[in-house]
Amino acid sequence: VVSAIGAGRRAARSIHMYLTGQDLTPPAKTLFKNNIPVSIFESVPGLTKLSRTKMPELPVDERIKSFVEADLVISEEDARHESNRCLQCCLICYNKDAA
């Protein structure tokens, strides 16, 4: 999900730059999570680390008897829990005024 969010932001920025006639050369110091030490994300002020919700699955004995979807849907309560988790997108960590 985080990669998709980042890709969407980069695409939107490039489209905007193209439509407004700006140079499409990417910034020299583009921030990528993979280039940042993990220790930075251990503690972000104001954010509580929440565990990921386990996706429910159809029991194996039922899977082998049918073609029903094996991956089930999380409950509304679990979806709300997931929406409160930090996606570690780096935006708030590095630019709190933009949040």
C-alpha positions as CSV (number, residue, x, y, z in Angstrom):
1,V,0.0,0.0,0.0
2,V,2.8,2.4,0.9
3,S,4.5,1.8,-2.4
4,A,1.3,2.5,-4.2
5,I,0.8,5.7,-2.4
6,G,4.3,6.8,-3.2
7,A,3.9,5.8,-6.8
8,G,0.7,7.8,-7.0
9,R,2.4,10.9,-5.6
10,R,5.3,10.6,-8.0
11,A,2.9,10.1,-10.9
12,A,0.8,13.1,-9.9
13,R,3.9,15.3,-9.5
14,S,5.2,14.2,-12.9
15,I,1.9,14.8,-14.7
16,H,1.6,18.3,-13.0
17,M,5.2,19.1,-14.1
18,Y,4.5,18.0,-17.7
19,L,1.2,19.9,-18.0
20,T,2.8,23.1,-16.6
21,G,5.8,22.8,-18.9
22,Q,8.3,22.2,-16.1
23,D,11.5,20.1,-16.3
24,L,10.7,16.4,-15.6
25,T,14.1,15.6,-14.1
26,P,13.5,14.0,-10.7
27,P,14.9,15.8,-7.6
28,A,18.5,14.8,-6.8
29,K,17.7,13.7,-3.3
30,T,14.4,11.8,-3.6
31,L,13.4,10.3,-0.3
32,F,12.9,6.5,-0.3
33,K,12.0,4.5,2.8
34,N,14.5,1.8,1.7
35,N,17.3,4.3,2.0
36,I,16.4,5.4,5.5
37,P,17.6,3.4,8.6
38,V,14.8,1.5,10.2
39,S,15.6,3.0,13.6
40,I,14.1,6.3,12.5
41,F,10.6,4.6,12.4
42,E,10.8,2.9,15.8
43,S,9.4,5.9,17.5
44,V,7.4,8.7,15.8
45,P,6.1,11.3,18.3
46,G,2.3,11.2,18.5
47,L,1.9,7.7,16.8
48,T,1.2,4.5,18.6
49,K,2.5,1.3,16.9
50,L,-0.5,-1.0,16.3
51,S,-0.3,-4.6,15.2
52,R,-1.6,-5.6,11.8
53,T,-5.0,-7.3,11.6
54,K,-4.8,-10.9,10.5
55,M,-6.8,-11.5,7.4
56,P,-9.4,-14.3,7.9
57,E,-9.1,-17.3,5.7
58,L,-11.4,-20.2,4.7
59,P,-10.4,-23.3,6.7
60,V,-8.3,-25.8,4.6
61,D,-10.8,-28.6,4.8
62,E,-13.4,-26.3,3.2
63,R,-10.9,-24.9,0.6
64,I,-10.2,-28.4,-0.9
65,K,-13.8,-29.1,-1.5
66,S,-14.8,-26.0,-3.5
67,F,-13.6,-23.0,-5.5
68,V,-14.9,-20.5,-3.0
69,E,-12.5,-17.6,-2.3
70,A,-10.0,-18.6,0.4
71,D,-9.2,-15.1,1.5
72,L,-12.1,-13.7,3.4
73,V,-13.0,-10.1,4.3
74,I,-12.1,-8.3,7.6
75,S,-14.9,-7.0,9.8
76,E,-15.8,-3.3,9.9
77,E,-14.1,-3.1,13.4
78,D,-10.9,-4.6,12.0
79,A,-11.0,-2.2,9.1
80,R,-11.3,0.7,11.5
81,H,-8.3,-0.7,13.4
82,E,-6.3,-1.0,10.2
83,S,-7.1,2.6,9.2
84,N,-5.6,3.9,12.5
85,R,-2.2,2.2,11.8
86,C,0.7,4.3,10.6
87,L,1.6,3.5,7.0
88,Q,5.2,4.8,7.4
89,C,4.8,7.0,4.3
90,C,7.5,9.4,5.6
91,L,5.3,12.4,5.0
92,I,4.5,13.2,8.6
93,C,8.0,12.2,9.8
94,Y,9.7,14.7,7.5
95,N,7.2,17.4,6.8
96,K,4.7,17.8,9.7
97,D,3.3,21.1,8.3
98,A,2.1,19.2,5.1
99,A,0.0,16.7,7.1
